[in-house]
Amino acid sequence: MSWEQQVLDEIDRTADELIGLAGDLIRIPSENPPGDCTEIAEFIAAVLRKEGVEVDVLDAGQGRLSVLSHQGQPGERHLVLAGHSDVVPVGDVSRWSFPPFAGDVVDGYLRGRGASDMKAGLAGIIHAYVVMHRLGVPLNGRLSLAAVPDEEAGGPLGADWLLDQGVLDGATGAVIAEPAERTHPTIGQKGSNWFRLTVSGRPGHGSLQPLHGTNANLQAAKAILALQGLWEMVPDAPADVRELIESSKVFAEEREGYGPGIGAVFDHVTINVGTITGGSATNVVADTCVVEIDTRVPIGLTRAQVLARVDELLAEAGVEATVEPLGFRSEPNWTLPGDPIVVELVGALRDLTGEPAEGVLQWASSDARTFRSHGIPVLQYGPAELSTIHGFDERAPVADVVLAAKTYASTTIRYLGVRDD
């Protein structure tokens, strides 16, 4: 029996252990903000040490702890299985129909904050890693496991910090256990370009508007309307990624559930006005208005081009404002479908499911941008009920949690190979 089949059989045999681990992870709160991942990092480290695995816990400060482990031996290839341990806040608890940190299984679904994003996926990579260690799979290359914090808020003390330490130098491929559609891992994403717009006005008595004073809120409203023109920017995508863009449009419209027209998101700059804060009182002309904006940059444009157009649109609207970078910031980034790590994971998915599978683009951002900025080809695949991500009653199908763990294991063995000795 091949090593791959032995590992797959063992994952099936220990599926309850895998689901139990996922539940344990969910029951440890790690909301970001505030982002303290001390407890969950220590738990993961303890799980690995119990298996006799060597573990490093690296502290970036502020409760941002990363867990790192290696197995196998140096070779031509070095694969990283990665995931983040923080989750978004649960929000209004009264709007959940079950406890947000339940970590239980009901009607075939694992339930709780992080079930889909991404503690079930994190459990999957940990379990696959442990099973390969238990069985003594003679990997013909190095395998690393990295559990990082600080992803959900786009902070600098997670994957960015870890990779900057040089502990994963030489990695030739990575898989991040981010949620994905069952047979469609994500292999590229739009750039993220958040910024803060500050508009200054001249205060005065509210009863004299618009004759006296300059209302910053009104000027900000003009700016917001003017910036909708970012949508009209035309990207020029490289030739080798155009087919991927077109197939991703089709996938989005047929499988993502948003309906016809949503595929246009890959050809345009999107703009979301997230928060608006202005003025001091109802009867005072607002002297300052601050607007926080999330724009996403399609492949074929850059953040610099978008920000330059922001300045042009503001000037055309006659609005003077200060623009400052904010939060998530990355250029569009992708891994081509022909890269070995993509080929092996997609092939494993096809064999495990008996269904067509292919990589697609996503419009959101993740730690994949950080791996690619360090020259590491990466794709994302994890179990999820996509409609519940970042929402109430988050859950993930148990069957897909097991499938994901098998996919990580098969991909590892196919990508690294095994020694004959």
Secondary structure, 3 states (H helix, E strand, C coil): CCHHHHHHHHHHHCHHHHHHHHHHHHCCCCECCCCCCHHHHHHHHHHHHHCCCCCEEEECCCCCEEEEEEEECCCCCEEEEEEECCECCCCCHHHCCCCCCCCCEECCEEECCCHHHHHHHHHHHHHHHHHHHHHCCCECCEEEEEEECCCCCCCCCCHHHHHHCCCCCCCCEEEECCCCECCECEEEECEEEEEEEEEECECCEHHHCCCCCECHHHHHHHHHHHHHHHHHCCCCCCHHHHHHHHHHHHHHHHHCCCCCCHHHHHHCCEEEEEEEEECCCCCECCCEEEEEEEEEECCCCCHHHHHHHHHHHHHHCCCCEEEEEEEEEECCEECCCCCHHHHHHHHHHHHHHCCCCCCEEECCCCCHHHHHHCCCCEEECCCCCHHHCCCCCCEEEHHHHHHHHHHHHHHHHHHHCECCC
